[in-house]
Amino acid sequence: MTEQGSGLAEQRLYDAAARWDTDTGYGLTDVIDAACQALVDGLDSPALCELAGASVGDSSWDIRELLVKSLQELKIPYPGTVPPGLALAAGGGVARRSGVDSLRFEVVPASGDAGGGFQLRVYVNGTEMTSAAAGLGMDPYAVLVPTNRLVATSQPRTVPIARCECGVYGCGSTDVTIMRDGDLVHWDWSLEVPMMRGVSFAADEYDVEVARVAADHSWETPERQAGRRVLTDLDRERLLTYGLRLSWAANDYRNHKLFQVALQIDDDYQVFVTTPWRGRGPEELAGEVCATLALPPSAWRATWQAIIPTLTQPPKIAGPRWRPARL
Protein backbone atom coordinates (compact mmCIF):
# COMPACT_ATOMS: atom_id res chain seq x y z
CA MET A 1 0.00 0.00 0.00
CA THR A 2 1.41 3.39 -1.02
CA GLU A 3 0.51 6.99 -0.32
CA GLN A 4 -2.59 8.31 -2.07
CA GLY A 5 -2.25 8.63 -5.86
CA SER A 6 -4.32 10.73 -8.21
CA GLY A 7 -7.15 8.16 -8.48
CA LEU A 8 -9.70 10.87 -9.35
CA ALA A 9 -11.36 8.95 -12.18
CA GLU A 10 -11.76 5.87 -10.01
CA GLN A 11 -13.05 8.00 -7.14
CA ARG A 12 -15.76 9.64 -9.27
CA LEU A 13 -17.10 6.28 -10.41
CA TYR A 14 -16.91 4.94 -6.86
CA ASP A 15 -18.80 7.97 -5.50
CA ALA A 16 -21.58 7.60 -8.07
CA ALA A 17 -21.91 3.92 -7.19
CA ALA A 18 -22.09 4.80 -3.49
CA ARG A 19 -24.88 7.36 -4.07
CA TRP A 20 -27.06 5.05 -6.15
CA ASP A 21 -30.06 3.77 -4.19
CA THR A 22 -31.13 0.60 -6.00
CA ASP A 23 -34.45 0.52 -4.12
CA THR A 24 -35.65 4.02 -5.10
CA GLY A 25 -33.61 4.45 -8.28
CA TYR A 26 -32.08 7.67 -6.96
CA GLY A 27 -28.68 8.25 -8.55
CA LEU A 28 -29.07 5.85 -11.49
CA THR A 29 -28.52 8.59 -14.08
CA ASP A 30 -25.38 9.64 -12.19
CA VAL A 31 -23.99 6.09 -12.40
CA ILE A 32 -24.41 5.97 -16.18
CA ASP A 33 -22.99 9.49 -16.57
CA ALA A 34 -20.05 8.55 -14.32
CA ALA A 35 -19.33 5.53 -16.52
CA CYS A 36 -19.25 7.77 -19.59
CA GLN A 37 -16.97 10.23 -17.80
CA ALA A 38 -14.72 7.37 -16.68
CA LEU A 39 -14.14 6.43 -20.32
CA VAL A 40 -13.32 10.05 -21.12
CA ASP A 41 -10.92 10.09 -18.14
CA GLY A 42 -9.03 7.12 -19.55
CA LEU A 43 -10.51 4.17 -17.68
CA ASP A 44 -11.52 1.21 -19.84
CA SER A 45 -13.05 -2.23 -19.39
CA PRO A 46 -15.65 -4.30 -21.29
CA ALA A 47 -18.31 -3.90 -18.60
CA LEU A 48 -17.61 -0.18 -18.25
CA CYS A 49 -18.27 0.32 -21.97
CA GLU A 50 -21.61 -1.50 -21.65
CA LEU A 51 -22.50 0.50 -18.53
CA ALA A 52 -21.77 3.77 -20.33
CA GLY A 53 -24.17 2.73 -23.09
CA ALA A 54 -26.97 1.74 -20.71
CA SER A 55 -30.25 3.61 -20.37
CA VAL A 56 -32.27 4.55 -17.29
CA GLY A 57 -35.06 2.48 -18.83
CA ASP A 58 -32.96 -0.70 -18.62
CA SER A 59 -33.42 -3.21 -15.83
CA SER A 60 -31.84 -1.92 -12.64
CA TRP A 61 -30.72 -5.47 -11.93
CA ASP A 62 -28.82 -5.61 -15.22
CA ILE A 63 -27.27 -2.20 -14.60
CA ARG A 64 -26.20 -3.25 -11.12
CA GLU A 65 -24.49 -6.34 -12.57
CA LEU A 66 -22.66 -4.16 -15.08
CA LEU A 67 -21.61 -1.79 -12.32
CA VAL A 68 -20.28 -4.62 -10.15
CA LYS A 69 -18.36 -6.09 -13.11
CA SER A 70 -16.97 -2.65 -13.97
CA LEU A 71 -15.66 -2.15 -10.44
CA GLN A 72 -14.14 -5.63 -10.44
CA GLU A 73 -12.45 -5.20 -13.82
CA LEU A 74 -11.04 -1.81 -12.79
CA LYS A 75 -10.00 -3.14 -9.36
CA ILE A 76 -12.16 -0.52 -7.66
CA PRO A 77 -13.48 -1.65 -4.24
CA TYR A 78 -17.23 -1.95 -3.82
CA PRO A 79 -18.78 1.01 -1.92
CA GLY A 80 -18.66 0.55 1.84
CA THR A 81 -15.58 -1.69 1.79
CA VAL A 82 -12.81 0.94 1.86
CA PRO A 83 -11.29 1.01 5.38
CA PRO A 84 -10.93 4.34 7.24
CA GLY A 85 -7.93 6.42 6.22
CA LEU A 86 -7.68 4.97 2.72
CA ALA A 87 -8.68 6.36 -0.67
CA LEU A 88 -8.89 4.97 -4.18
CA ALA A 89 -5.63 4.88 -6.08
CA ALA A 90 -4.96 5.41 -9.77
CA GLY A 91 -5.01 2.05 -11.54
CA GLY A 92 -7.26 0.45 -8.92
CA GLY A 93 -6.93 -0.59 -5.30
CA VAL A 94 -6.52 1.73 -2.34
CA ALA A 95 -3.77 3.88 -0.89
CA ARG A 96 -3.13 5.74 2.35
CA ARG A 97 -4.65 9.20 2.18
CA SER A 98 -2.19 12.05 2.36
CA GLY A 99 -2.64 14.88 4.86
CA VAL A 100 -3.58 17.59 2.41
CA ASP A 101 -6.64 18.91 4.27
CA SER A 102 -6.94 21.69 6.85
CA LEU A 103 -9.30 21.90 9.84
CA ARG A 104 -10.75 24.70 11.94
CA PHE A 105 -13.44 24.79 14.65
CA GLU A 106 -15.67 27.64 15.76
CA VAL A 107 -18.28 27.86 18.54
CA VAL A 108 -21.20 30.14 17.63
CA PRO A 109 -24.81 30.59 18.79
CA ALA A 110 -27.28 28.05 17.46
CA SER A 111 -30.16 30.10 16.11
CA GLY A 112 -33.42 29.20 14.41
CA ASP A 113 -35.44 26.13 15.40
CA ALA A 114 -32.71 24.81 17.71
CA GLY A 115 -34.06 26.90 20.58
CA GLY A 116 -30.89 28.83 21.30
CA GLY A 117 -27.75 27.37 22.76
CA PHE A 118 -24.48 26.96 20.88
CA GLN A 119 -23.04 24.87 18.08
CA LEU A 120 -19.56 23.69 17.15
CA ARG A 121 -18.96 24.48 13.50
CA VAL A 122 -16.41 22.52 11.51
CA TYR A 123 -14.45 24.01 8.61
CA VAL A 124 -12.51 21.75 6.23
CA ASN A 125 -10.25 23.52 3.75
CA GLY A 126 -12.06 26.75 4.65
CA THR A 127 -15.54 25.39 3.87
CA GLU A 128 -18.13 25.08 6.65
CA MET A 129 -19.16 21.42 6.83
CA THR A 130 -21.86 21.11 9.50
CA SER A 131 -24.57 22.96 7.56
CA ALA A 132 -23.76 20.84 4.49
CA ALA A 133 -24.08 17.75 6.69
CA ALA A 134 -27.10 17.24 8.99
CA GLY A 135 -27.57 21.01 9.24
CA LEU A 136 -26.35 22.19 12.66
CA GLY A 137 -23.14 21.66 14.61
CA MET A 138 -23.22 19.70 17.85
CA ASP A 139 -23.53 21.46 21.19
CA PRO A 140 -19.99 21.87 22.59
CA TYR A 141 -21.02 19.89 25.69
CA ALA A 142 -21.69 16.86 23.43
CA VAL A 143 -18.19 16.90 21.96
CA LEU A 144 -15.78 18.77 24.27
CA VAL A 145 -17.13 18.39 27.84
CA PRO A 146 -16.26 16.69 30.16
CA THR A 147 -13.67 15.08 27.84
CA ASN A 148 -12.51 16.17 24.40
CA ARG A 149 -13.89 13.47 22.11
CA LEU A 150 -12.12 14.95 19.08
CA VAL A 151 -8.71 13.80 20.36
CA ALA A 152 -7.32 11.30 17.86
CA THR A 153 -5.90 7.93 18.92
CA SER A 154 -4.78 4.86 17.00
CA GLN A 155 -8.08 3.23 17.99
CA PRO A 156 -10.83 4.54 15.66
CA ARG A 157 -13.53 6.51 17.47
CA THR A 158 -16.91 7.54 16.02
CA VAL A 159 -18.13 10.95 17.22
CA PRO A 160 -21.31 12.93 16.42
CA ILE A 161 -20.36 16.07 14.51
CA ALA A 162 -23.71 17.50 13.26
CA ARG A 163 -27.41 17.32 14.11
CA CYS A 164 -30.71 18.38 12.60
CA GLU A 165 -31.45 22.11 12.41
CA CYS A 166 -34.19 21.51 15.00
CA GLY A 167 -31.38 20.84 17.47
CA VAL A 168 -31.96 17.10 17.89
CA TYR A 169 -29.26 14.58 17.03
CA GLY A 170 -31.10 11.57 15.62
CA CYS A 171 -33.68 13.60 13.74
CA GLY A 172 -30.73 14.39 11.48
CA SER A 173 -27.23 13.08 12.16
CA THR A 174 -23.67 13.19 10.88
CA ASP A 175 -20.81 11.25 12.47
CA VAL A 176 -17.07 11.17 11.88
CA THR A 177 -14.79 8.24 12.59
CA ILE A 178 -11.49 9.68 13.84
CA MET A 179 -8.25 7.69 13.63
CA ARG A 180 -4.60 8.57 14.18
CA ASP A 181 -2.31 7.02 11.57
CA GLY A 182 1.26 7.94 12.43
CA ASP A 183 1.81 11.53 11.32
CA LEU A 184 -1.77 11.82 10.01
CA VAL A 185 -5.29 12.00 11.43
CA HIS A 186 -8.12 10.67 9.26
CA TRP A 187 -11.79 11.61 9.36
CA ASP A 188 -14.37 9.44 7.60
CA TRP A 189 -17.94 10.74 7.41
CA SER A 190 -21.06 8.63 7.92
CA LEU A 191 -24.86 9.07 7.88
CA GLU A 192 -25.66 12.50 6.32
CA VAL A 193 -22.28 13.21 4.76
CA PRO A 194 -21.24 16.72 3.64
CA MET A 195 -18.79 15.37 1.05
CA MET A 196 -18.20 11.99 -0.57
CA ARG A 197 -14.55 11.56 0.42
CA GLY A 198 -12.90 11.29 3.79
CA VAL A 199 -10.39 13.93 4.85
CA SER A 200 -6.92 13.68 6.34
CA PHE A 201 -4.88 16.18 8.35
CA ALA A 202 -1.28 16.54 9.46
CA ALA A 203 -1.40 15.14 13.01
CA ASP A 204 0.58 17.94 14.66
CA GLU A 205 -1.67 20.63 13.14
CA TYR A 206 -4.78 18.62 14.06
CA ASP A 207 -3.68 18.25 17.68
CA VAL A 208 -3.05 21.99 18.02
CA GLU A 209 -6.50 22.91 16.68
CA VAL A 210 -8.34 20.32 18.79
CA ALA A 211 -6.54 21.51 21.93
CA ARG A 212 -7.23 25.15 21.04
CA VAL A 213 -10.99 24.78 20.68
CA ALA A 214 -11.24 22.78 23.90
CA ALA A 215 -9.33 25.45 25.84
CA ASP A 216 -11.20 28.43 24.34
CA HIS A 217 -13.99 29.42 26.73
CA SER A 218 -14.39 32.97 25.41
CA TRP A 219 -17.84 32.14 24.00
CA GLU A 220 -19.26 30.91 27.31
CA THR A 221 -22.03 32.69 29.16
CA PRO A 222 -22.04 32.45 32.98
CA GLU A 223 -24.60 29.63 32.67
CA ARG A 224 -22.40 27.68 30.26
CA GLN A 225 -19.28 28.27 32.36
CA ALA A 226 -21.05 26.92 35.44
CA GLY A 227 -22.38 24.00 33.42
CA ARG A 228 -18.92 23.11 32.14
CA ARG A 229 -17.49 23.13 35.63
CA VAL A 230 -20.31 20.92 36.95
CA LEU A 231 -20.04 18.46 34.05
CA THR A 232 -16.26 18.30 34.49
CA ASP A 233 -15.95 18.21 38.29
CA LEU A 234 -18.94 16.09 39.31
CA ASP A 235 -18.12 12.67 40.76
CA ARG A 236 -20.06 10.55 38.29
CA GLU A 237 -18.81 7.26 39.66
CA ARG A 238 -20.21 8.08 43.08
CA LEU A 239 -23.57 8.99 41.57
CA LEU A 240 -23.61 5.64 39.78
CA THR A 241 -23.49 3.86 43.14
CA TYR A 242 -27.00 5.26 43.67
CA GLY A 243 -28.09 4.36 40.13
CA LEU A 244 -27.95 8.02 39.02
CA ARG A 245 -26.63 9.25 35.66
CA LEU A 246 -26.11 12.90 34.81
CA SER A 247 -28.33 14.16 31.95
CA TRP A 248 -27.68 17.91 31.75
CA ALA A 249 -26.78 21.04 33.71
CA ALA A 250 -28.24 24.46 32.80
CA ASN A 251 -30.45 27.30 33.97
CA ASP A 252 -34.06 26.43 34.69
CA TYR A 253 -35.84 27.51 31.49
CA ARG A 254 -38.69 28.99 33.57
CA ASN A 255 -36.47 31.03 35.88
CA HIS A 256 -32.90 31.91 34.93
CA LYS A 257 -32.10 32.84 38.51
CA LEU A 258 -32.08 29.10 39.23
CA PHE A 259 -29.46 26.62 38.03
CA GLN A 260 -30.65 23.06 37.59
CA VAL A 261 -28.99 19.66 37.28
CA ALA A 262 -31.00 16.79 35.80
CA LEU A 263 -30.19 13.17 36.55
CA GLN A 264 -31.82 9.92 35.55
CA ILE A 265 -32.41 6.61 37.32
CA ASP A 266 -32.40 3.93 34.62
CA ASP A 267 -35.45 4.50 32.40
CA ASP A 268 -37.66 5.01 35.43
CA TYR A 269 -37.19 8.49 36.91
CA GLN A 270 -35.81 11.95 36.25
CA VAL A 271 -34.40 13.80 39.24
CA PHE A 272 -33.82 17.58 39.39
CA VAL A 273 -31.58 19.43 41.86
CA THR A 274 -31.95 23.23 41.79
CA THR A 275 -29.49 25.82 43.12
CA PRO A 276 -30.19 29.59 43.18
CA TRP A 277 -27.57 31.90 41.67
CA ARG A 278 -27.98 34.60 44.36
CA GLY A 279 -25.56 36.90 42.55
CA ARG A 280 -22.67 34.42 42.68
CA GLY A 281 -20.19 33.78 39.91
CA PRO A 282 -20.08 30.56 37.86
CA GLU A 283 -17.17 28.97 39.74
CA GLU A 284 -18.76 29.54 43.16
CA LEU A 285 -22.14 28.28 42.01
CA ALA A 286 -20.63 25.18 40.39
CA GLY A 287 -18.72 24.47 43.60
CA GLU A 288 -21.94 24.50 45.63
CA VAL A 289 -23.72 22.27 43.10
CA CYS A 290 -20.93 19.69 43.21
CA ALA A 291 -20.78 19.85 47.02
CA THR A 292 -24.53 19.24 47.23
CA LEU A 293 -24.39 16.30 44.85
CA ALA A 294 -21.50 14.81 46.82
CA LEU A 295 -23.94 14.28 49.71
CA PRO A 296 -26.14 11.17 49.88
CA PRO A 297 -29.27 11.69 47.71
CA SER A 298 -31.45 11.35 50.81
CA ALA A 299 -29.95 14.68 52.00
CA TRP A 300 -30.79 16.58 48.82
CA ARG A 301 -33.63 19.02 48.25
CA ALA A 302 -34.79 17.58 44.92
CA THR A 303 -37.80 17.03 42.69
CA TRP A 304 -38.61 13.88 40.77
CA GLN A 305 -40.69 12.79 37.82
CA ALA A 306 -41.54 9.24 36.79
CA ILE A 307 -40.69 8.37 33.20
CA ILE A 308 -42.93 5.31 33.39
CA PRO A 309 -46.50 6.52 34.09
CA THR A 310 -47.30 3.55 36.34
CA LEU A 311 -44.65 4.65 38.85
CA THR A 312 -46.51 6.82 41.33
CA GLN A 313 -44.14 6.63 44.30
CA PRO A 314 -40.82 8.52 44.60
CA PRO A 315 -37.55 6.67 43.91
CA LYS A 316 -36.21 4.44 46.67
CA ILE A 317 -33.24 6.79 47.20
CA ALA A 318 -35.52 9.79 47.83
CA GLY A 319 -35.14 11.73 51.06
CA PRO A 320 -37.72 13.68 53.10
CA ARG A 321 -37.14 16.89 51.09
CA TRP A 322 -37.90 15.31 47.71
CA ARG A 323 -41.09 16.54 46.02
CA PRO A 324 -42.87 15.69 42.71
CA ALA A 325 -41.65 17.92 39.86
CA ARG A 326 -43.98 20.50 38.31
CA LEU A 327 -43.00 20.74 34.65
N, C-alpha and C positions, 0 to 999 in steps of 0.2 A: 504494500500500500504506500503510495507516494503522497506528497502534498497536492492540494487541489489544482487540477488543470483547468483548461478553458471550459470544456464540457457544456457550453451554453446551448448548443443544439439538442443534446441529449436531455438537458434539464427542461427545456421548453416542452418537449414531447412528454416527459415524465410528469410535469405539472399539469398538462392538459388531461393526461390519464387519471391523475389524482383527483381532479375536479369533476370528472364525469360521474354522474349518479345514474347507474344503469336501471334503477327502479323508476325514476321520474323522467329520465331522458335528458336531464339538465346537463349541459356541457358536451353533448354529442357533436354538435357542429364544430366546437373548439377542437375536439380530437381529430376530426377529419382535416380541419385547417392546419393543425399542428403537424400532421403527417405530410401535408403538402409543403409546409415551410421547412420541415426536416430534410426533404429532398433538395430544396433550394439551398439549404445550409450545408449540403454535402453528405448527409447520411444516406445510406442506400441498403435495401434488403428486399427480397421478393415480396414479403408480407407487407412491408411499408409501402411499396408501390401500389399494391391492391388496396390498402387502407386509404391512401391518398385519392384513389379513384372511387371510393365508396360514396354512397348518398345517404342522407338522413332518412330516406324512405326505406333503406335496406333493413334487414332483420338486425336488431340490436345484439342478438346472440352471435350472428355471423361477424358483426363489426368487433365485438368483444374478442372473439377468437383471433381475428386479424391483429388486433391491438396486442394481445398476449404474445402472438408469434413475432410481431415486430420487435417488441421489447426483448424477447429471447434472442432473436437474430442479431440485434444490436448490442447485446450484453448489458441492457439497461435493467436495473432491478425493478421488480413490480412495486407499485406505490404501497407505502406502509412498511416496507422491508428494509429501508435504509437506516442503519443505526444512528443514534445521536452523534453529532460532531463530524459526520461524513457528508460528502456531496458527490454528485455524479461527475465522472471524469471523462475527458475527451477519449473517444474510442471504446467507451463502455466501462462498466465497473464503477467503483467508488474510490474516493481519495479523501484524505484528511483535509478539512476546510482550513483555509489560511485565515489569519486574524486581520482581515482587512476592514472590519466594521468598527464604528465608534458608538459609544453609549453615553447618554446623559439622562439624569432623573430630575424631576421638578415636582414639588408639592404645591398644589394650588387649590382654591375652593372648588367644591363640587356643586355646581349650580343646577338649575332645572328641576327635573322630576326626582332627583336624588334626595331632596329634602335637606339640603345644606351639607355641612361636613367638609371633608377634604378628599382629594384624590392624588395618587402618585402617578404622574405622567411619565411615560417612557419615550425617549427620543433615540432612534437608531439612524445613524448617518445624517443627523439633523432633521429627520422626519418624525413627527409625533405618531406613535404607534397605537396607543390605547383607544383613541377614537376610531381608528381604522379597524380595530379588533372588536371586542364586544361592545365598546362605546364609551366606557368610563373607567378611569384608573381605579385601582383598589384603594381603600382607605389605608393610610400609612400604618395604622394599628395592625392591619391584617398581614402586613409584609415585614415591617421593621420593628415591631414591639410585641412581646418583650425581647425577642431575639431577631437578628437580622437574617431573614430567610433567603436573601439574595446572595449571601456569601457562597462562593463556589468551592466545592470539594471534589475529590476524584470519584465519589459516589454520586451518581445522578440524583437530582432532587427536583420534583415537580412542584411549582409554586403558582398560585393564582396571580395573574398580572392585570386582568381587566374584567369588568362586570358590566351588566346591563345599565343603560342610562337611567333606569329607575332606581339604581343604587343597590340592586340585589344581585349577588353572585349566584348563579344557578338559573336565573331568568335568562341571562346571557353570560357567557363565560369564555375567557381565554386563559390558558395556562402556558408556562414555559418550563421546559426541562433544562436545568442548569447543570453543567458538568465541566470540571477542570480537567484539562488535557495537557499536562506539562506547562508550556509557556502560553497556552491559550485557554479561553473559557468559551464554551459553546452554549448557545441558546437554541432550542428547538420548540417551535410553537405547536399548540394543539387546540382543539375545539374550534372557536371562531378566530381563524388566523388572519393577521393583518398583511401577511406576505407569504408567498408559497415556499420560500427557502428559509432554512435556518440561518442564524448569524453567529459570527465568531469574533472574539475580541482579544487583543493582547492582554494577558493575565494581569500584568502589573498595572496597566491603565484601568482595567476593570476593577481591581481591588481598591484602587484609590477612589474611584467614583462611588462604589458601593459604601465604603467607609465614610465618605463625605456626606452622602445623603442621610445616612443613619445618625451622624453627629450634628446635622444642621437642624436646630430647633427654632429657627428664627420665625417660622410660619405659625408656631403654636400660640393659641389663645391660652389664658389662664386655665380654662376648663381642660384643654387638651394637654397642657403641661402637667396638671394634677393627675389626669388619667394615665399619662405615660408613667409617671412615678408609681402610681398604684399598680398598674399592670406589670411593671418591672420588679417592684420591691415586695409584692405580696408573697407570702409563703404558701404556694399552691399545694405543695405536698402535704402540709398540715391540714389544709382544707379538705383534701381528698380523704383523710382519715375519718372525716364526718360525712363522706359521700358528696361533698360540695365541689362543683366546678365553676370557675369564674366565666361569666358570659360577657359582660361589658362594664365600663366605668365611665360615667358622663353626668352632666347636669340633668336634674329632673326636668323633662320637657315642659312640665306644667309650672314650674317655679325654679328659675335659674339661680336663686339664692340657696338652693339645696343641691348637694352633690350625691349621686346615687351609685351604688355598686349592685349589680344583678348577678346572682349565682343560681345554679340549677342543681337539683337533686335527681339524678338519673333523668327519666322522662316523666317524672311525677310532679315535681314542684318547681316553681320559681321563688327565689328569696331575694328581698330587696333590703339593703342597709343604707340609710340616708344620713348624711352629715351636713349640717349647715355651714355655709362659708363664714359668716360673721366677720366679714372684712379681712379675713386672713389671706395670705399668699398661697400659691399652689403647693409649695414644698411643705408648709406647715399643715395645710389641710390634708395632703396625701399622707403625711406622717400620722395624723390622728386616725385616718381611715384604716391604715395598716395596723396600728396599735389596737383598734377596736376589733378588727378581724383576726387578730392574734389571740383574742380571748376565746373561751369555749362558746359555741353558738348559743347555748342556754343563757349566756350573760348579755347577748346582744339585744338592742331595741330594733326589731326587724318586722317586716311585713311579708306575707306569703300568699301565693296563689297556686292553686292546683292546676296542673296541666291536664290531668285526666279528670273529667267532670264528676266521676263517681267518688272522688276523694273529697270528703267534706271535713275531715279533721286535719289539724295542722301537722306538719312533719314531726317525726318522733324526736328529732333533736331540738325542737322548739322550746324556748324558755318562757317564763311568765310575761315577758314584755313583747311577745310576738303577737301581731294582730293580722287579720285578713287584709289583703291589699285592696285599695280602691283605685281601679284603673279607668 
